[in-house]
């Protein structure tokens, strides 16, 4: 495969040998009039600084585990029951002391041996590559390791030099004169030309475009918690308006074919649409920042203003923050000389809440005498049996039957 106009080759993850990587990177810029760019995206755990930090974290975890074990052993010794010497069995071996346990735990701690020692010379790297024929599964190739950490290894400080040492390019024979002996420079196709740009260590400006940001992204505040509710007419109208809007945007940006094949979720996913309707019902979205916070929509900055207009057009009106209780009549003596028909009613102030109007309490009405203030069982009622003299139990018999 000889494609001459490939300008950039990208290797994702360092999962291959150095020879395989060089074979893949060699596909760039077969045309000598072009300049090719080769990029390698390696995993985080393959860098030396991350290995050192991981080893430090492992030692800290081991120290924490050892300290907890010592505290637990000391707590058990303090709670141990006092045994009478005559009750101690003879066949039980003596208990190990705390110092012996600590020494045994110290012997179990093993430091992280994955940190590759630095290369002191190019001959050491060449020796390592020549004596390494097999590698374990899921283990980083040594040549790839030196290539990734070439900026921190003494004796290298150049990524191109890693390939020269590993493949022993200095001892290679040049046969470009054999192809074209009549020409002074030999065969121009087989002639190895010197690269103008070496690597990102010597020419960092040429790789500034492809440098990945190392700053941590800013934390986004968590979205609100929406309670369950029943959708009303404004909510359904907003949902229909958002459906129509995303269909029109999909057609205008991607075309009708994408709308027919993939649907309007290219612009606004269904989950995001439902979230917008829920937040609009609870009045959580009032600006583009609120939209981005509540939904996490990636196109909130691009289409946020249009979504806000749809929410303001179809969302239910906000509830008034003022009291709806009617105002009581003023007891002031102002405008007493003006006739009641000519007096202008004063408008209630929106900043002052009106006092609550206390309605008169309803009185009980008696079913026997139809008077208010008591019921038929109350002795106050004139028709109560106690006033008529009938059905009396505690009366003198002689009064009922005179002699």
Residue pairs with C-beta under 8 A, 6 or more apart in sequence:
1 27
2 30
3 27
3 30
4 30
4 31
4 34
5 30
5 31
5 34
6 27
6 28
6 29
6 30
6 36
7 28
7 29
7 34
7 35
7 36
7 37
8 28
8 36
8 37
8 38
8 39
9 24
9 25
9 27
9 28
9 36
9 37
9 38
9 39
10 39
10 40
10 41
11 21
11 24
11 25
11 38
11 39
11 40
11 41
12 41
13 41
13 42
13 43
14 21
14 40
14 42
14 43
14 46
14 140
14 141
14 144
14 148
16 24
16 141
16 144
17 141
17 143
17 144
18 141
18 143
18 144
18 147
18 162
18 163
18 166
19 143
19 167
21 40
21 144
21 147
22 163
22 167
25 38
28 36
28 37
28 38
29 35
29 36
32 188
32 193
35 196
35 197
37 207
37 210
39 210
40 147
40 148
42 144
42 148
44 50
45 51
45 54
46 140
46 144
46 145
46 148
46 149
47 148
47 149
48 115
48 116
48 149
48 152
49 152
51 112
51 114
51 115
51 116
52 115
54 112
54 114
55 111
55 112
55 114
55 115
58 111
58 112
59 109
59 111
62 109
66 102
66 105
66 106
66 109
69 101
69 105
70 98
70 101
70 102
73 98
73 101
74 98
77 98
96 104
116 142
116 145
116 149
118 152
118 153
118 154
118 155
119 125
119 128
119 146
119 153
119 154
119 155
119 156
120 154
120 155
121 155
122 155
122 156
122 161
122 165
124 155
125 146
125 155
125 156
125 162
125 165
125 166
126 165
126 166
126 168
128 142
129 142
129 143
129 165
129 166
132 142
135 141
135 142
143 162
143 166
146 153
146 156
146 162
146 166
147 159
147 162
147 163
150 156
150 157
150 158
150 159
150 161
150 162
150 199
150 201
151 157
151 159
151 201
156 162
157 201
158 198
158 199
158 201
158 202
159 198
159 199
159 200
159 201
160 195
160 198
160 199
163 169
164 170
174 186
174 192
175 190
176 185
176 186
176 187
176 188
176 189
176 190
176 191
176 192
177 186
177 187
178 186
178 187
179 186
179 187
179 189
179 190
180 186
180 187
180 188
185 191
197 203
197 206
200 206
200 207
220 292
220 293
220 296
221 293
223 293
223 294
223 295
223 296
224 279
224 282
224 284
224 294
226 278
226 279
226 282
226 284
227 282
229 278
229 281
229 282
231 239
231 277
231 281
232 281
232 316
234 281
234 314
234 315
234 316
235 277
235 280
235 281
237 314
238 276
238 277
238 280
238 310
238 311
238 314
238 315
239 273
239 277
241 310
241 313
241 314
242 268
242 273
242 276
242 277
242 307
242 310
243 264
243 273
245 268
245 306
245 307
245 310
246 264
246 265
246 267
246 268
246 273
247 259
247 264
249 264
249 267
249 268
249 303
250 258
250 259
250 263
250 264
250 266
250 267
251 259
253 267
254 266
258 266
259 266
267 299
267 303
268 297
268 299
268 303
272 295
272 296
272 297
275 294
275 295
276 285
276 291
276 294
276 295
276 307
276 311
279 285
279 290
279 294
279 295
280 311
280 315
281 315
281 316
283 315
283 318
284 290
284 294
285 291
285 294
285 307
285 308
285 311
286 308
287 308
288 300
288 301
288 304
288 305
288 308
291 297
291 300
291 304
291 307
291 308
292 300
292 301
292 304
300 307
322 350
322 353
323 353
323 354
325 353
325 354
325 355
325 356
325 357
326 354
326 357
327 348
327 354
327 355
328 354
328 355
328 357
330 346
335 343
348 354
363 372
363 373
364 372
364 373
364 374
364 375
365 371
365 372
365 375
366 372
366 373
366 374
366 375
366 376
366 378
366 381
367 375
367 376
368 376
368 381
368 383
368 384
369 381
369 382
369 383
371 381
373 380
374 380
374 381
375 381
376 383
376 384
377 384
378 384
379 386
379 387
385 391
386 392
